[in-house]
Amino acid sequence: MTLPPLNPALFHLDSDHLWLMHCSEGPVPRAVVRNIRAYLHKELWPWELKWKEDYLGVPEALRAEAARIVGGEASDITLTPSTSSGLVTVAQAMRWSRGDEVVVPLGEFPTNVWPWKALEARGVRFQEVPLWEGHRAGASAWDSTAPRAGEDVEARLLAGLSHATRVLAVSWVRFQDGLKLDIASLGAACRARGVHLVVDGIQGAGTLPVDLTGTSAFATGGHKGLLGPQGQGFLWTDPAFRKDLIPMGSWMSVEEGTAFDRASTDHHRAWLADGQRMEAGTLSIVACTGALESFRTVNEAGIPAIAAHIRLLQERFLEGLARNPAWAEEASRLRALLEAGRLGSILSLHHGGRGPAAMQELLMKGMRRGVYASVREGYLRVAFHGWHEPEDVERVVDWLE
């Protein structure tokens, strides 16, 4: 097996802690801490701060790195604190009419629910669509069956659209069961129907290449697969879609807003057409500084290389898991999903009737061995990334035995 695309020495990791939880929180590279510390020293001596280099230059560089992550243009990037803030921006900026509808898959993370449910006060309907037979969520989440290869979840979603649907909002990779949706095919089908596809991309960003053809908006935080500090993410919007969004109304979202050689009280300005049109105001340069180093680290390693490395680790893990009678059926289910291109970086092992107490005890057993994973709504989540190595896989297999 080749060397990891992300050198483990980039991180403050040690043999006592095997972190398999970037689906919750990714470790930041050491350089992120150094760069944030260096910037904060400038804040101690504000005369050291540079207007073009720091205040304008850092966000500009971050937009460029964000664009590389999604294969887009920097002009289409809006810097936001989180996935939630990106989706809220889209939801609040669209021009709605009473009776409009938003459709989402059943069992979405709340990030992709509450921005749309908030629109009910404007007369916008919110509809959820189950993705497979036996799919459950909410109070019945632990009673849900698990997704299997061959399920046409995109067809189910498209069948759930109506003449009133304005937005189909989906997670690219689902947080609990790990299922990856085909957003390219969804985007094409939505565009043909005059529906906007809006994507919560946080569980795939940084670990999977993405094709945004047909997508209207893609929001992500930076603190999971992108390995950044919490509090900095971005929103990508299609230019034609963005043109119809109501601007955020900040002093940064108008032409020459930061040009102090022009009177700040000259309010005869046009709204910007690029992604800054949707930025809410003064940015945290501290957060941008950290995210810039993280995004650069991921881009320099190459997202396709990271994705290929994760795939090899997953295959190795499922081979080991298949030898365990307690998990052999799950290994087979996940292997079929993997081969069908239905998984991102999260391998979600369904509890199979074990229940919450048994899954929690399994987590505690792992932590006693220095293995850190997570459980969400009936699934044990094992998330490999670009720094993990084959011996890490063996530790996970041994833990589950």
C-alpha positions in Angstrom: 0.0 0.0 0.0 1.3 3.5 -0.9 2.1 6.1 1.7 -0.8 8.1 3.0 -1.5 11.2 0.9 -1.6 13.2 4.2 1.6 12.7 6.2 0.5 11.7 9.8 3.3 14.0 11.0 1.2 17.0 9.9 -1.0 16.3 12.9 -0.6 16.1 16.6 -1.6 12.5 16.7 -0.2 9.7 18.8 -0.4 5.9 19.0 -2.6 6.1 22.1 -5.4 7.8 20.2 -6.8 6.4 16.9 -9.2 9.0 15.7 -11.9 7.7 13.4 -14.3 10.6 13.9 -13.6 13.3 11.3 -17.3 12.8 10.6 -17.7 14.6 13.9 -14.6 16.7 14.2 -11.4 16.5 12.1 -8.0 17.1 13.6 -6.4 20.4 12.5 -2.8 20.2 11.1 -0.2 21.6 13.4 0.5 24.5 10.9 -3.1 25.7 11.5 -2.3 26.4 15.2 1.0 28.1 14.2 -0.7 30.3 11.7 -3.5 31.3 14.0 -1.0 32.1 16.8 1.0 34.2 14.4 -2.0 36.2 13.3 -3.2 36.7 16.9 0.3 38.2 17.7 -0.5 40.8 15.0 -3.7 41.5 16.9 -1.6 42.3 20.0 0.2 44.9 17.9 -2.5 46.2 15.5 0.0 48.3 13.7 1.4 45.1 12.3 -1.8 44.2 10.6 -1.8 44.8 6.8 -5.1 45.9 5.1 -4.4 44.2 1.8 -2.4 41.3 3.0 -4.4 40.3 6.0 -7.9 41.8 6.0 -8.5 41.4 2.3 -5.9 39.0 1.3 -6.6 36.1 3.6 -10.3 35.8 2.7 -9.4 36.2 -1.0 -6.9 33.3 -0.7 -9.5 31.2 1.2 -12.1 31.7 -1.4 -9.6 30.4 -4.0 -8.8 27.3 -1.9 -12.5 26.7 -1.4 -13.1 26.9 -5.1 -10.4 24.2 -5.7 -12.2 21.9 -3.3 -15.4 21.9 -5.3 -13.8 22.4 -8.7 -15.3 25.8 -9.2 -14.5 29.5 -9.4 -13.5 31.7 -6.5 -16.1 34.3 -7.6 -18.8 31.7 -6.8 -17.7 31.3 -3.1 -19.3 32.9 -0.1 -17.5 32.6 3.1 -19.8 31.5 5.9 -19.2 30.3 9.5 -20.8 26.9 9.0 -23.0 24.6 6.9 -26.0 25.9 8.8 -25.3 29.5 8.1 -24.8 28.7 4.4 -28.1 27.0 4.2 -29.9 29.6 6.2 -28.4 32.2 3.8 -30.0 30.4 0.8 -33.3 29.8 2.5 -33.7 33.4 3.6 -32.4 34.9 0.4 -34.8 33.1 -2.0 -38.0 34.8 -3.1 -40.8 32.6 -1.8 -44.5 32.5 -2.5 -47.2 31.0 -0.2 -47.7 27.4 -1.2 -44.1 26.8 -2.4 -42.5 23.5 -1.2 -39.2 22.2 0.0 -38.5 18.5 -0.2 -35.7 16.7 1.8 -34.9 13.1 2.4 -36.1 11.5 5.6 -33.5 11.5 8.3 -31.5 14.6 7.4 -29.2 16.2 10.0 -31.0 19.2 11.6 -28.7 21.5 9.7 -30.7 20.7 6.5 -34.1 20.8 8.2 -34.5 23.9 10.4 -33.5 26.5 7.7 -36.4 25.2 5.6 -38.9 24.6 8.4 -38.4 28.2 9.4 -40.0 29.2 6.1 -43.3 27.6 7.2 -44.1 31.1 8.7 -44.1 32.3 5.1 -46.4 29.6 3.9 -43.7 27.3 2.5 -44.4 23.6 3.0 -41.7 21.1 4.2 -41.9 17.5 3.0 -39.7 14.5 3.8 -39.3 11.5 1.6 -38.2 8.0 2.8 -35.3 6.7 0.8 -35.8 2.9 1.0 -38.3 0.4 2.3 -38.4 0.4 6.1 -36.5 3.7 6.3 -37.3 5.4 9.7 -36.2 8.5 11.5 -36.9 10.6 14.5 -38.1 8.7 17.6 -38.2 5.5 15.4 -34.6 5.9 14.0 -33.3 2.9 15.8 -36.1 0.8 14.2 -35.0 1.7 10.7 -33.7 -0.8 8.3 -30.3 -0.1 6.7 -29.8 1.0 3.1 -28.7 -1.6 0.6 -27.1 -1.6 -2.8 -29.6 -1.4 -5.6 -31.9 1.1 -3.9 -32.7 3.9 -6.3 -32.9 6.6 -3.7 -32.7 9.4 -6.4 -35.8 8.0 -8.1 -37.7 8.1 -4.8 -36.7 11.7 -4.2 -37.7 12.8 -7.7 -41.0 11.0 -7.3 -41.6 13.0 -4.2 -41.4 16.3 -6.0 -44.6 18.1 -7.0 -45.6 21.1 -9.1 -45.1 23.3 -6.0 -41.5 22.1 -5.3 -39.0 24.9 -5.5 -36.1 23.2 -3.7 -34.8 19.7 -3.2 -32.3 19.9 -0.3 -30.1 16.8 0.3 -27.0 15.7 2.2 -24.4 14.6 -0.3 -23.2 12.0 2.3 -25.7 11.2 5.0 -24.4 11.6 8.6 -25.8 8.5 10.2 -26.0 5.7 7.6 -23.2 7.0 5.4 -25.1 6.7 2.2 -23.8 8.9 -0.7 -26.3 10.4 -3.1 -25.7 11.0 -6.8 -26.0 14.7 -6.8 -24.9 15.0 -10.4 -27.9 13.0 -11.6 -30.2 14.7 -9.1 -28.9 18.1 -10.3 -29.7 17.3 -13.9 -33.1 16.0 -13.1 -33.9 18.9 -10.9 -32.8 21.5 -13.5 -35.1 19.8 -16.1 -38.0 20.2 -13.7 -37.2 23.8 -12.7 -36.3 22.8 -9.2 -33.2 24.0 -7.3 -30.9 21.3 -5.9 -29.3 22.6 -2.6 -26.6 20.3 -1.1 -25.3 20.0 2.5 -21.8 18.8 1.6 -20.0 18.6 4.9 -19.7 14.8 5.2 -18.1 14.6 1.8 -16.0 17.8 1.4 -12.3 17.1 1.6 -12.7 13.3 1.1 -14.5 13.0 -2.2 -14.3 14.8 -5.5 -17.5 16.5 -6.4 -19.4 17.4 -9.6 -21.7 20.4 -9.1 -23.2 20.3 -12.5 -26.9 21.1 -12.1 -26.5 22.0 -8.4 -27.7 25.5 -7.4 -26.0 25.7 -4.0 -23.5 23.7 -2.0 -22.8 24.5 1.7 -20.2 23.0 4.0 -18.4 23.7 7.2 -14.7 23.3 7.4 -14.2 21.3 10.6 -14.8 17.7 9.4 -13.2 16.3 6.3 -11.6 19.6 5.5 -9.7 19.5 8.8 -10.2 23.1 9.8 -11.1 24.8 13.0 -14.8 25.1 13.9 -16.5 28.3 12.8 -15.4 28.6 9.2 -17.0 27.1 6.1 -18.2 28.3 2.7 -21.2 28.4 0.4 -20.9 27.8 -3.4 -23.7 29.1 -5.6 -24.4 28.8 -9.3 -24.2 32.4 -10.8 -27.7 32.2 -12.4 -29.2 31.1 -9.1 -27.3 33.7 -7.0 -28.4 36.5 -9.3 -32.0 36.0 -8.0 -31.1 35.8 -4.3 -31.8 38.8 -2.1 -28.4 40.2 -1.0 -27.4 39.9 2.6 -27.4 43.7 2.9 -24.0 44.1 4.5 -21.6 46.9 3.7 -19.3 44.2 2.3 -21.8 43.0 -0.2 -21.7 46.2 -2.4 -19.3 47.5 -4.9 -16.1 49.1 -3.5 -17.4 48.5 0.1 -13.8 48.3 1.4 -12.5 51.2 -0.8 -11.9 53.9 1.8 -10.7 56.3 -0.8 -14.4 56.6 -1.7 -16.7 58.2 0.9 -18.2 55.4 3.1 -21.4 57.5 3.2 -21.8 57.3 -0.6 -24.6 54.8 -0.6 -25.2 54.9 -4.4 -23.6 51.6 -5.1 -24.6 48.4 -6.8 -24.8 45.0 -5.1 -21.9 42.7 -6.0 -22.7 39.9 -8.4 -20.1 37.4 -7.1 -20.2 35.3 -3.9 -19.4 38.2 -1.7 -22.9 39.4 -2.4 -24.1 36.9 0.1 -21.5 37.5 2.9 -23.1 38.8 6.1 -20.4 41.3 7.1 -17.0 41.5 8.6 -15.3 38.2 8.5 -13.2 36.5 11.3 -9.7 36.7 9.9 -8.6 34.3 12.7 -11.0 31.7 11.5 -10.1 32.4 7.9 -6.4 32.0 8.7 -7.0 28.6 10.2 -9.2 27.4 7.4 -6.8 28.6 4.8 -4.0 26.4 6.0 -6.4 23.4 6.4 -7.9 23.8 2.9 -4.4 24.2 1.4 -3.3 21.0 3.1 -6.2 19.0 1.7 -5.8 20.5 -1.8 -2.0 19.9 -1.9 -2.6 16.3 -1.0 -5.2 16.1 -3.7 -8.8 15.1 -2.9 -8.8 12.3 -5.5 -5.7 10.8 -3.9 -7.4 11.1 -0.4 -10.5 9.4 -1.7 -8.6 6.5 -3.3 -6.6 6.0 -0.1 -9.7 5.9 2.0 -11.3 3.4 -0.4 -8.3 1.0 0.0 -8.5 1.3 3.8 -12.2 0.6 3.7 -11.8 -2.5 1.5 -9.1 -3.8 3.9 -11.4 -3.1 6.9 -14.4 -4.9 5.4 -12.2 -7.9 4.5 -11.3 -8.2 8.2 -14.8 -7.5 9.4 -16.1 -10.3 7.1 -14.1 -12.8 9.2 -16.0 -11.8 12.3 -19.3 -13.8 12.5 -21.0 -11.0 14.5 -20.4 -8.5 11.8 -20.1 -10.6 8.6 -23.6 -9.7 7.3 -22.9 -6.0 7.8 -19.5 -6.3 6.1 -21.3 -7.8 3.1 -23.9 -5.1 3.0 -21.3 -2.3 3.2 -19.1 -4.0 0.6 -21.9 -4.0 -1.9 -22.7 -0.3 -1.2 -19.0 0.5 -1.6 -18.7 -1.3 -4.9 -21.9 0.5 -6.1 -20.3 3.9 -5.4 -22.8 4.5 -2.6 -20.4 5.4 0.2 -18.2 8.3 1.2 -15.6 8.1 4.0 -18.0 6.9 6.6 -18.6 3.2 7.1 -21.8 2.9 9.2 -22.4 -0.4 10.8 -26.1 -1.0 11.6 -26.8 -2.1 15.1 -28.8 -5.1 13.8 -31.0 -5.3 16.9 -28.1 -4.7 19.4 -29.7 -1.5 20.7 -28.3 1.7 22.2 -26.9 0.2 25.4 -24.8 -2.4 23.5 -23.6 0.1 21.0 -22.6 2.5 23.8 -20.7 -0.3 25.5 -18.9 -1.1 22.3 -17.8 2.6 22.1 -16.5 2.5 25.6 -14.6 -0.7 24.9 -13.0 1.1 21.9 -12.1 4.2 24.0 -10.4 1.9 26.6 -8.2 0.7 23.7 -7.6 4.2 22.4 -10.0 3.8 19.4 -12.4 6.7 19.0 -15.5 6.2 16.8 -19.1 7.4 17.1 -22.7 6.1 17.1 -25.5 8.0 15.5 -29.2 6.8 15.3 -28.4 3.1 15.3 -25.1 3.1 13.3 -21.5 2.7 14.5 -19.5 5.1 12.3 -15.9 4.3 11.3 -14.4 7.2 9.3 -11.0 6.8 7.7 -9.1 9.8 6.2 -6.0 10.5 4.3 -3.6 10.1 7.2 -4.7 6.6 8.3 -2.5 3.6 7.7 -3.1 -0.2 7.3 -2.1 -0.8 11.0 -4.9 1.5 12.0 -7.3 -0.7 10.1 -6.1 -3.8 12.0 -6.7 -2.0 15.4 -10.3 -1.4 14.4 -10.8 -5.0 13.3 -9.3 -6.2 16.6 -11.5 -3.9 18.6 -14.7 -5.2 17.0 -13.7 -8.8 17.7 
